[in-house]
Amino acid sequence: MRETPAEEYVCMSQMRRSGNGSLRDYRLTGACILALRQEMVRWINALRDVGKDVDEPMSQARVTVGADGVFVVTGARAMPASEPAFRTASANNMYATLAFFPYAIPSDQFQTKGRIGLLDTVRQRMAHALQSAMHGSPAILVVDEPATKVLSSVCTVSDLVDMGILTVEPLEKPREPLANIDVIYFVDPDFVANASAYARRGGLRRGAPFALSSLERVAADFDDPRRDAPRYTKCKVTVFLLSKPERPSEASVTLQSAPTLWRSMQRRTPCYLSSDLQIVQSRVFSLNDASILARVLTNSVDECMQALATKIAEACYAMNEYPYIRYKLSSSAGGRLSNMVQDELDALLRSSDSFHFHGEEDIANRSTLLILLRSDDLASPLLHDFNFQALVRDVLEDEIDAQQDCINYSVSVGAKGRTETVQRSFYLDSRDPLWKRHRHDHIEDVIGEAYALVQRAKEGDAAQLGKDAELDAISSGIASLSEEVNLRQKAGQLQRICQLAMQQVTQRRLLNDEAAQSEGLAELEQQLLGGLNADGRDVHPRRLLDALLQALETATDQGDRYRLVALDAVCCEHFGDADAKERILEAAALDTVQEQTCEGLHKARALAKELEAALYTGNFWAEQKKAAAKRAKGAVDKKSVREELQRSKSVAFQVAEAVISGDLGEDMFPFTRTPPPGAKLSDQLSAKGGGARSARDSVRSRMRTRRASAKGILSNETGVARRDSASLKTEFTTNRLIIFVAGGVSYAEMQQLHELGLQHNLDVVLGSTDVLTPLQYLRQVEQAGLNNYF
């Protein structure tokens, strides 16, 4: 065995029996604190049993960790090895490192034909895992803070009740002892919450100099020396993890060193349900990691790249996908990340017999994963968007309660002078059916729908509750009246939110003012981004500078001025001209940090353009500019203002559309493993050949050949020769496209990709490390310190 470093030794001379009968705990590093404390208690009891003085120092006791991850507390000069108590306390206390695998739906229940949505897929996996632990009997569910966020994004309370969950209890708070009821834990193994409140209420010992991880809290529910009895007795216990532990050996020790917990566990190898995957919408997920953007922009993403690659691979696993992966050639970090994701997926495929994926039987059904970095498109998160969700999240950001994810406001209710003020909350998630229905609609359409709903509610007539009405008719009328009252309230809330949003749009002059013949800020943003005016013609740089200076002087919101300058810094060359830069910064009146942030964004974009110019000489971006000009001209012909303000698209949209149409060349976005050459999707489906394994239709046969076929998939694809430069335009298409943006994604980009999926009748899934509003994006860029980095 190899010993831990000297500073991690644990000397029993530091652990003596004090006069008040309690143990004095010291902060221990490099090992599981809870397991160590329990071992100390057992050793002191063993000394008593053999008649030794408890106060005698045991100076030779220490912690060692084997090369295979085995963890053991060994040695004590005062405890001879011949004593049975010592053999029980030391020699048998070796904890093997457990194998942690992602949870998989059994093969006989996996749907090989047809896909369900991202939200339904994750919900199905969650429901199956919970029900497999209950065996038809009810249970309680104990969750920590990170697991609560993930669970709430997938399931409602009624969903859990339907599964048989009696109650959901927070792990960090005091809970009542229970007996004869099975317990399911769903926790993040590495999450550490503040233990002070828990200790004050009699949980762990007062004054503990350390905070417990969620897994240690689970162990403390059953084997806490300060508690007379386990919190849950006469029950079966199942532990599900949110993600794979960062230190599997320590997690293994925590579980095995709690004997009551270990005996009660049904599943001795805890599995994790997914990665830290939070479902934002039915086809959007987030990893909730706000630190990645700064790392991406300062080219220090290598420090967390392996962990990020693991999470992306586990997200694909949760969606039952083993995709072909593409990345931007000019992004070295993106290439390394993509290859790490490929390695992680390959490892899952080789090691897990239960990893079934779409396209396993027919290669035409394989998905494509497109990995982008936020540094590939610094401009899109800065734009105003007028679809309902993006607009509300942007202009009403200060009004949103971040904890509850809602907008609170006051209204007066009553009549005839007897009014009172009440608080209303409009939830910005699936709790509000109108938000869920209209969040992807344009604000103009939502305003019209809100007005129609209010009129419908006003016209509701309760006259059917007449004197001669039958009992059934009265009952029906009461139900109808209740629905009308609820509809009126919901419609009024929707109308109120639209009014608040449009007030901000008007005050901040985001739209064109035809009476004053002035362009709004949104039109200027489109010109800065694409270099095209509303007619689709190029805008002269000098005229664009003049328009920018005028907008900065008349803008009423400081945040809008900040965004305009940042957008100019990443899209135009004005920051390269000292005189133009000085005029812009003077008109914007930014503070020092904001000026430095804009300068850093300009340098980051200049470096990215230089790298791309050196590695790619094609005309993809020129073609995209022509497409934007075509969209602008079409909007003018249709007199559609909303299309005029959407003529320039994000990089994610442009690349995704090119993937769908087969126009994205491998000279610009190569594969980590090139798919076999062949026809497009329709031809592959009609051919039914080229690697299809449909003959192995029985589950038993497929399971017997699982590992051999997995190795064949990997080796065959690795050996496929790359195509020559004359045929770099790939012919491979897919019926599910997964786009992952490391560094955060905006609500406007979510909207664009949602519309792209509807346009092509395609399942487009968007994932990211975070979901950002424009000002959140700029605040994170400020924290990166770009100007100092460059």
N, C-alpha and C positions, 0 to 999 in steps of 0.2 A: 504494500500500500504506500501511496505517496502522502506525505503530511501536508496539511494546509500551512500557509505562511505563518510566521511566528506571531504576528499580531492577531491571528485568528484562533490561537490556542485558548482553551477554556480551562483555567486552573480551578480545581475544587477548593483551593485555599481561599478563593474569593466568595465562596458560598458556604456560610456557616449558619448555624442555628442561632437566631437572635433571641433576646430575652422575651419578646412579645409573641414568640411562637410562629413568626412568619419568615419566609425566605427573603433574603436581600438579592434582588435581581440586578444584574449589570447589563449594559448594552452589549450584545454579542454581534459579531459581524461574520459574514461568510458562511453561515449555517442557519438552519431553521431554529428560531428562538423557542418556539413552543415545544418542539421535540426535545431540545436540550434541557429545558426546565423540567420536563417530565422525567427525563433520565436522572437528573440531579435528585429529584424527590425519591425515585426508586432506589438509588444508591444509598441515600441517607437511611431509608427504611431497612435496606439490607444490612447496614452497619448495626442498627439496633438489634436485628434478629440474631446476629453473631456475637452480640455483647460488646461491641466496640463503642468507644466514646464518640459521640456525634460531633463534638467540637474539634476532634483531631483533624488537622489539615490533610487533605488528599492531594498533594502537590503534583503527582505524576499523571493525573487524569487529563486527557486532552481529546481533541476531535481529529479524526483522520478521514480522508476521502480516497477511495480506491480509484484506479484508472478507469474502471468500468462504471464509475458513478456511484458505487456503493458507499454509504455514509455510516460511520460507526463511532461510538464513544468508547474508548478503551482505556485500560490501565488505572490502577489505584494501589499505591503502596500499602495502604492500610487494609486492603481487602484481599486476602489470599485466594488464589484461583481454585483451591480445593473446596471452598465453601459453596454449597448449592445456591445460596442467595446470590453470590457474585456471578456464578455462571448464568443465572436467570437474568440478572440485571445487565450483564455486559456481553458475554460470549454469544448469546442468542439475539442480540439487538443489532443485526446487520440488515439494512433496508435496501433492497434492490431497486434500481431505477425502473419505474413503470414505463410502458410504451403508451404514449398518448396519440390516438388517432382521431381524425374527424369522423363524426357520426355519419353513417350512410344508411339510406333506406334499403331494406333487403331486396335482393335481385328479383324475387317473384312479384314485388310491388313497384318496380321501376318501370316507367312508361317509356319504351324505346321509340314509339312512334308519336310524333307531334310534341310540341313544347307547350308548357303553360307559362304564364308571365313570371317575372322575377319575384314579385311579392307572393304570388301563389306558391311558387317553388319553395321559397324559404319558409313560408307558413306551413306547408305540407311537411317539410323536414322537422320543424319545431314540434308540430302536433304529433307526428309519428314517434319522435323521441320521448315526449312526455307520456304518451299513452303506453309505450313499451315499458315504461318504468312503473306504471300503475297496475297493470294486469287486471283491469276491470274494476278495481276498487278506488274510492276517492283518495286524494292526497292533498297535502299543502305544499305550496311552492315558495321557497325562500330565495330571494334574489338580492344582489348587491346593486350599487348605483349604476355601473356601466351596463350590467345585464338588464336593468330596468329600462334603460333607453332603447336597447336593441329589441327587447320584448314588446315594448309599447309601439314600436314602429311596424311590428308584424301582426300582433294579435290585439284584440280588444278584450275587455273583461268578460263579455258574454262568450267570446270564443273560448277562453280558458274554462269558464263554467261548463260549457258544452263538452269540453275534454274530460271533465271530472275533477278539476281543481277546486277545492273548497275555499281557499283563501290564498292571497299572495302577501307575503310578509317581507319587510326589508331586513336584510341581514345585519345592518349597522345599528338598528334600534332594538330596545328591549322587547322581548317576546315572552308570552306566557308558556309555561311548560305544558306539554301534551303527551298523551299516551295512546297507544293502539291506533295511530294514524300515520300512514306512510309519509315520508318527507322526501321532497325532491329539491335539491339545491341547483341553482343556475348562477354561476359566479365567474368573475374575471380572476384567474388565479394570481395575477400580479398586481391587482389593484390594492392600494393601501389607503384607508380612510382614517380620519382622525379618531383615535380611540378614547379621547378624554371623556366625552359624554357617556360612552359605553362603560368606562371604568367607574365613573361616579355613581352609576345606577347598579353597581354590584356585579358587573360583568367580569372583567379581569381585575387584578389587584390594583388598588389605588396607587397612583404615582408611578405606574410602569413607564420606564424610560424609552419605550419604543412603541411604534404603531404596528398593528397587526395587518397582515394581508387578508384578503377575503378567504383564502383557503385555510389560513390559521384560525380565523373566526369559526369556520365550519368545524374544525377539530375541537375548538374550545366549547362548542355546544354539547359535546359528548364527554370530553376528558379534560376538564378544567379543574386543577387541584383545589381551587377556591370554592367550587360548587359541590354540594353534597351529592347531587344526583344529576345525570344527564338531562339536558333540556327536553329531549324527546326520548321516550322509553317505549319498549315493546313495539318497535316499528322497523320497517325496512327503509333503507336510505339509498338514494341514488344521487350521485354528484355529476352534474354536467358542467363543463367549463365553457366559457365564452370563446377562448382561443387557446392555442397550445402554450404551456408555460415557458417563460424565457429561460428558467433554470429547472429542467425536468427532475433532476436529482433531489433538489430541495422540496419540490412539490410532492415527490414520492415519499420523502421522509415525513412530511407533514401529515399525510394520510395514514401511513403505516404506523406511525408512532402514537396514534390515538387508538388504543385497542378496542374501546367500545364502538367507535365509529367504524373501524375496520371490520369488526365482526358483523356490524349491521348493514354494511354496503352490499347491495345486490350485484353491482358491477365492479369487480376488483380492478379493472382497467378503465379509469374515467376517460370519456371521450369528450371532445369539444364540438359544439353544434355548428360553428362556422368560424369565420374570422370576426374581427370587430366590425361587423357589417350592420349598418343602420339603413333601413329602407326609407328613403326620402319620399319617393313616389313609386308607382307601380313598376316603373322601368328606370329608376334612378337610385343608386346607393352611394353611401359615403362611409369612409373609414374614420371620420371624426379626428383627424390629426392635423391641427393647424400649424404644426412646426415644419411641415414639409416644404411649404412655399419658400421660406427663407433659405432652406438648404438647396432647393432647386436653383434659385436665383444667384446664390453665391457659390454654386458648383461644389457644394459639400454634401451632396445627397448620398455619397458613398458610405457615410457614417451610419446611415439607417437603411441602406438599400436592401440588404438581405431580409430584414424584418418586413419591409414594404413588399418585396417580391413574394414572401410567404403569404402575406395577407391577400395579395391579388390572386395568387394561385388558389388559396382557400375560398375566395369569393367565386372563382370559376367552378371549384368543386361543389360549392353550395348550389350553383345553378346547373349542375350536371353537365358541365362543358369541359372539353379538352380541345381548346381552340388552336387554330393557326395564329401565330403572333407576328404582328408587323410593327415597325418603329421607324422613326425618321432617321435617315442615314447621317445627316449632319449633326445629330445629337448624340454625342458619345455616351453621356449618362443614360439617355433613353435606350441606347443599344445594350449597355451593360444590364440595365434593369430588365429589359425584355428577355435577355438570355438567362438571367437568374430566375425569372418567372417560368421560363421553359424548363429549366432544371428542376424547379420545385414541382411542376406538374408531372414531369417524367418520374420523379421519385414517388409521388402519390400513386401513379399508375402502376409502377413496379411493386410497391409495397402493399397496396390495398386491393384485395380481391373484390371488394365491394364498390370500387370506383367505376360506376357505369356512366357513360356519357352519350349525348346525342351525336350521332355519326359513327357510333361504334359498329353498327351493322352496314352503314352506307356512307361512304366518304362525302357524298354530296350534301349530307346533313350536318357536317362539321361546321362550327362557328368560326368567326374571325375575331381576334382581340387586337385592337389598335391602341398602342400605348403612346401617349403624348405627354410632354412636359408643359407646365405653365409658361416656361420661357419660350416655347414655340409660338405663343400668341399672347403678348402682353397687353394688347389693346382691347380685346372683346369684353373683359370684365368691367371696363370703364364706361360703356355705352348705356344710355337710357333706352328702355324698352317699354312698349305700351301694351303689352299683354298683361292681363290682370295680375297674375302672381308676381311677375318681375317688377311691375310698376309699384304695387303695394309694398313689396319688400324693400324697394329703393326709396321712394319719396316719403314713406311713412315709417321709416326705420326707427326713428326716435319715439314713435308711439307704440311700438311693439314691446310687449312684455316677454322678454327672452325666456324666462323660466316656464311660463305657461304657453308660449307661442300663440299669443292672441293680442288683439287690440281692445283696450278697455276705454269706455266712454260713458258719459252721463246723459240721460234723457229725462224729460218731464212727462209724467203720465197722469191721467185723471181728466176730469171735465168739470165745468161750471164752477171754476175758481177753486176747486179742491184738488190740487195737483201736488205731486211729490216727485222728488228726484231719485231715480234708481240707476244703478250701475249695470251696464251691459258689456258683454264680452263677445267678440267675433273671433272665433278660432281659425287659425290659418293652417289647418290640417284636416284630416279625414273626419274629425269630430263634427265639422260643419258640412252638411251635405251640399249646400249651395257653393261653398268654396271649392269643394272637391269637384263639382260639376263644371264650374266656370273658370277655374284657375288658369286654364290654357287659352281662354277666349280673349279677344281684343277688348280693351276697356270700353270702346264704343258699343260693342255687342252686349257687354255686361250691363252697361247703363240702360240700354233698351230693355233687356230682360228684367232688370230690377223694377223698372217702371211698370212693365206689364204685370209682374207679380203683385205689386202694390195695388194696381187697379183691380186685379182679380180678387184680392183679399177684400177690398172695399165693396165689391159687388156681391160678396157672399151674403146669402139671405137665409136667416134662421126661421122663416115663416112656416116651415114645415112642422114646427112644434106647435101645431094648433090644438084647440080644445078637443076636437073629435078624432085626433090622430090615434092610430093603433099603438100598442106598446112597442112593437118592433120598430115602427116608424119613428117613435120618439127616441128610442135607443140609437137608431141610425142617425137621427138628426143631431143628437148630442155629440156623437163621434164626429160627424161632419163639421159641427161647429167648433169642436176642439181642434180639428185639422186646420180650419180656416184661421183660428186665432194664432196657431203656431206658424202657419204660412205668413200671416201678416207680420208677425214679429221677425221672422227670418228675412222676409222681403225688405222690411224696414232697415234691418242691419246691413243687408247687402247694399241698399241704396245709400245708407249713411257712409259706408266705407268708400263707395264710388265718389261721393261728394267730397270727402276728405282728400282723396287722391287727386281729383281734378282741381281742387283748390290749390294744391301744391304745384300742379302742372301749370296753372295760370299764373300764379305768383312768381314762379321761377322762369317763366317765358320759355318753356320747353318746345312749344309748337309754334308754327308760323302764325304771325298776326297779319291777316290779309288787309285789315283796315289801315294799319300803320305801314304796310308793305315791308315788314321786317321778317327776317328768317329766325326761326327758333333755334335753341341750342341743339336740339336733336338733329336738325338738318345740318348744322355745322359739324357735328360729330361724324355724320356720314361722309361729309366731304373730307374731313381730316383722315378718316380711316381708309377710304378707297381712292381719294384724289379725284372723285367724280361729282359733278353737280347733279341736280334733280333731273336734268335732261339726259344724263349719261355721258356728258362731255367732260374732258379733262379741265381741271381748275388750275389757273396759273398760280404758282407758289406765292407771288407778290400779292395777288388778290386774296388768296387764302390767309396770308398773314394779316392783311388789313381787316378781314372779317373776324379773325380771331381776336385781334386787339379791341375791336368794337364790342364784341361779345363779352370780353373780360371787363370792360369798363361799365357795361350796363347790367351784368349779371347780379342778381339780388342775393344769391346764396354762395357762401364761401366754398362750400363743398363742390358746387358746380364749377367754380373757377379752378379749383384744385384738379378736378377731373379733366377739364379742358387742357390745362397745361401738361398734365401727364400724358394725355392722348396725343398731343402735338409732339411730345418728346419721343414717343415710340413710333410715330407714323410719319413724321416730316423731318426735314433737315434744318429747321430753324435753330435748333440748339447748337448746330455746328457753326452758325454765324454769331459772333460775339455781340454785334449790334442788335440783331433780331432777338437774341436770347435776353439781352438786357431789357429791351422794350416789353417783351412778354412778361418777364418776372415783375417788372415795375407795375404793369397794368393789373396783374393778378394779385399783388400785395400778399404773397405767401410768406409764411414764417421760414426760418432757416432750415428746419427739418424737412419741410415740404419741398423747398427748393432743391435740397440735396437729394431727396427721393426722386424728383423728376430728372435731375441730372444723372442719377444712377440708372434709372430706367432707360434713358437715352443711350448710355454706354452699353448696357446689357443688350439692347436691341441691335446696336451697331456691331457688336461682336458676333451675335447670332447670324446676322446678314452676311458678315464676312466669311464665317465658316461655311454657310450654305452655298455662297457663291463659289467657294473653292472646291466643293464636293459635288455640286449639282449644276448642270448647264442647260437643263431642259426649259420648257416654256409653260410649265404647269401654272405658275402664278400669273403669267400674262393671260392665259386662257381664263383664269378665274376672274381677272379684271374685266375681260370682255363679257363674261357672263353677268357680272354686276351691272355693266352698262346696258346690257340687254334687258335686265330686270327693271332698270330705271326707266328706259324708254317705254316698256310695257306698262309700267305704273302711270306714266304721263298719258299714254293713250287711253287708259281706263279711268283716268282722273282719280286714282286711288292714293290718297295721302299715306295710308298705312303701309302700302307696298313701297312707296318712295322712301320711307324711313327704315325699310328693311332690305334695301338693295345690296348692301355690303354684309357679307356673312362672316361668321367666325371661322378660324382655321379648322376647328373640329368639324364643323358642318361641311366645309369644302372638301376636306379629305374623306369624310364619311361618304359623301355623295359620290366621290370618285371611286371609292371601294365598291359601292353598290353597282355602279355602271361598268366596273372593270377598267376604268381609265387611269387608275393610280399605278404608275410604273414602279418596278422593283429597283430601278436606279435611284429612286427618291425615297421610297418606303419599302425596304426589303423585308423578307420573312426571316424569322429565326430558323425555320425549317421549311424549305420550299415545298408546297403541295405538289402532288403529281400533276404533270401537264395534262390538259384535256379540255373538254368542251365546257360551256357554261352550265349553270344549274339544271336547266330544262333538259339539256342533252344527257347530263349525268343521270338524271332520274329515269330517262327513257332507256338508257343503255343498261342500267343495273349491273355494272361490272366494275373492274378496276379496283380490287381490294375489298369489295363487299363481302360480308361474312354471313349473309342471310341463311346459308345452308345450316349453320350452327344455331338452329332456332330453339333448341331445348336449353333450359337453364342449366341442367346438370352438365351437358356437354360443354357449354360455354364456360362454366366455372372450372372444368378440368383443364381446358386449354388457355385459361386466363393469363397466366404468367408468360407462357410461351408466345402467345399472340401479342401481348404487350411489348415483349422484347422485339418481336418482328416489326410492329408498327414503328418503333423507335429506330431500329437499324435500317429498315427499308427507306424511311423518309430521310434519314441522315445521309444515305448514299445517293439520293437523287441529285443529278448534276444540275447546276444552275444554268439558266438559259443564256444564250449569247445576247450581246447588246442589240442585235437586230430584232429580238422578240421580247424585250423587257416589259412590254405591256401585258400584264397578267390576264389570263382568261378565267381564273378561279373566282367564283362568286359564292355567296353564303346566304342562308336564310335566317341567320341571327348575327348581328354585328354588335360587339361589345367595345365600347370606347372608354378608355381609362385615362384621366388627366391627372397627373401627379402635380400637386401644388394648388388644387382648388378649381372649381368650376362655378360659373355664374348662372343665375336664374334665366338670363337671356339665352345662354347657350343651351340650357335644358329645354327651353321652349323651341329653339330652332331644330334640335334633334328630335324632339317629339313630333314636330310637323313633318320632318323628313321621313320618319317611320310611317306616319299616316299616308304621306304622298306615295310611297313605294310599297305599301302594305307589307311592311317588314318589321321584325322585332328588333328595334334599336335600343340597346341598354347602355346607359351612361353611368360610369362610376368615377369617383374622385376621392382624394384625401380629405376634402372639405367642400362645403357649399358656401359661397361668398356673395355678399352684396358689394357694390363698388367701393364704398368707404371702408368696409372690412378688408377688402383687398389692398387698398392703399395703406391702411394701418399696418397690415402684415408686411408689406414691402418696406415701410419705414423701419420696422424692427430688424429687417435683414441688413440694414446699413450698406446699401449697394454702393453709394458714393465712396465710402471708405474702402470697400472691397476692390473696386476698380482703380 
